[in-house]
Amino acid sequence: MNSSQKSEEFYKKLRTQLYETTSWPSEYLYKFIVLTEGTGIKDVQDLFNGMGAVINTIPSKNGKYTSVSINVRLKNPEAVIAKYKEVAENVEGVISL
């Protein structure tokens, strides 16, 4: 199974879990890890600009990485997954948690 198939399997499972456990529209908490150096933090923040998102950043102990937590209200699981995919495609080296 290649990484694309694994990603689609992950999103399929996530979609099912979100429908089963949450009433929509709902708040959703994203967590990402990016390199502190470079544009990763700004790139992630820009993708949530204008959505009413609450964004918090916490640098790692050694300062090499930064955790970016984003709490945003979304209409359904498809919107959650679309944003995960958008971040993965547009932010180099991002790790989604």
Buried (B, 14 or more C-beta within 10 A) or exposed (E): EEEEEEEEEEBEEBBEEBEEEBEBEBEBEBEBBBBBEEEBBEBBBEBBEEEEBEBEBEEEEEEEBBBBBBBBBBEBBBBBBEBBEEBEEEBEEBEEE
